[in-house]
Every structure is written in structure tokens, then in C-alpha cells.
């Protein structure tokens, strides 16, 4: 669903850019609370994993494909604020290095694919967890539902932006019906990928899933005919190997590299949902050439490498490496700011007590 330059006019693109910048600023502040010692090392990895899986277009209908958007997955694994930042980093890397998604449309893409998907998915996810039993299966079910609805939610957002600033004269009803219809189908793929990934992490390290923290309900004791919370037991010692995120990080990075460097060669080559709708309805009549069209990595291939399999694989590996490096740098900087804030708060409290 990467919107290229030319689909949305300049005033609306600028307004979307301002809104996206505001959302990223809010997310940077909110991520300080989410990026603790467990989430901080994994956030860059989540961004790289989303980058890799977005290269794996899957068929959804005749002549149409879809790919992961990733907002639901990121929000559930590392938190909604950090999730917005994860997807935004991916979109930035794709736009600058691979000419995927217009640069003037970057704000539009952040609003569609990062902000809306995270807000919709996490709201549905949290709402369902309040209704379902406190089990890991409930987390997976809620993740599936949130991811499923997040994709047509993004399609609705694109339609709204097109209504405000579309550069072609296509009836809004046709755009809405086509966009939502195909993206409901893509949402099924999004939901499956999200549920499988969340379920896999839950199976080995449930403590690393932001959306599953505090999952266990307190033990109840019957006292005098009434149920009361049992006294909290002292936390058991956790082996150092279990606390470490290194095994998960290494496994996740290797998986992302394999997906982007090898499996991506077998992805569907059909146009994705937005590209198909744009071609069928004429939305792409005023599309502009990407500013990075001459990039050595444009279109997910390495310039001057003749073998298509090798060229695409190298581009995918470079993309994963660049995304994990940039993402990790950003998230560690936010984490360090969180630590500084906590230190300042602690120092202030100590000084107040001394007085």
C-alpha cells in the first residue's frame, strides 16, 4: 500500500506530513515508557523483520497480491508507540533506498501504514483481551483480529486522503469499494502472519511480548466464603540465559535475512492492492517518477548485478541490515533518554526527601 508521488496533491501531502511528524513526535515520547531492558534490544529487530516480510507479496485474488503492513505485529510485540516508530523506520528506508513509496508521500504512507494500523490493531487487541480469558491463546486470537481489521482501516484512511486531495477525477464510491474490498482479503494474510509470529514468540519468551504482559490472573483464595487475592509469591530466580534477549535477537535476525535474501525471490510479482486499484480505476494517471529512481537499490535490486536472484537477494540483505542498524540506533537513543529521565526523577525525589 505504498502511495507513490502524484496520487495525492501537494497541500494534502504536506498536511499529512505535518500530522505524521506530530504522530512520530508523540510516539518518541511514549516509546520512552515502552523501551525497557526487554523491548529496547528487540525494537530494531522488529523493524527489520517487518521490512523483510514486506518483500514477500502473497497472492490474494486474480492478478493481485498483498504484503504485510506490520503495524499490528509491531504494536503487540513492542508496544503501540514503539510500533509506530518501527513501521515509520521501515517506510523511510524503503522510500530513500529502494524507491518504494513516494518521498513527498512519506507523510501519507506513515499515516496509512504506521499510525492507522497501530491505532486500529491495538484498540481491537486490547478490547478483545478484556473480553477473553487470560490465556496465551487469547493473545493470539486478539492479535489475529486486530491485524485483520487494521488493513482495511488503512484503506479507509487512504480513501479519506484521496477524497481531500486526489489528483484524478475518479468517483469516491468506486475508490472506497475497491480499496476496502481488496484490503479485507489482504488483511487475512496480515492476520495469519501476525498471529503466527506473536504465537511463536509467546511459545518461547512470553515476557518479550508487550501485549501479553500481566497476562496471568491473580490467584484467588476462598476465605470466609469469599474469594480474595492470594498474597503475591516471591518471584523465582530466572536463569541468566532466560533473561537474555540475545538468542531471540540472533534467531530473528537470521530469519529476516533468509526471508529477504532468499524467500523473497519466490514472492508474487502481481501488483499489490493499491497498485491494482490505481491501475483499474485510473488513480495513477498523474503518478510521478520517484526521486530515488536512480538509486543503486531501486526496485529492490542491486544495480549492475545481472542475476535477478542474486540482485534481489543482496538488496534484501542490505535492506535488513540498514533497517536494523538505523532502528536500533534510534531505539537505543530513546532508551537512553528514558534512563536519563528516570535518573533525574530519582535525583529530584532524593533531594526533596533530604529537604
ABEGO torsion letter per residue (X at the ends): XBBBBGABBAAAAAAAAAAAAAAAAAAAAAAAAABBAAAAAAAAAAAAAAAAAAABBBBABBGBBBBBAGAAAAAAAAEAAAAAAAAAAAAAAAAAAAGBEBAAAAAAAAAAAAAAAAAAAAAAAAAAAAABBBBAAAAAAAAAAAAAAAAAAAAAAAAAAAAAABABBBBAAAAAAAAAAAAAAAAAAAAAAAAAAAAAAAAABAAABAAABGABBBBBBBBGGBBBBBBBBBBBBBBAAAABAAAAAAAAAAAAAAAAAAAAAABBABBBAAAAAAAAAGAAAABBBBAAAABAABGGBBBGBABAAAAAAAAAAAAAAAAAAAAAAAAAAAAAAAAAAAAAAAAAAAAAAAX
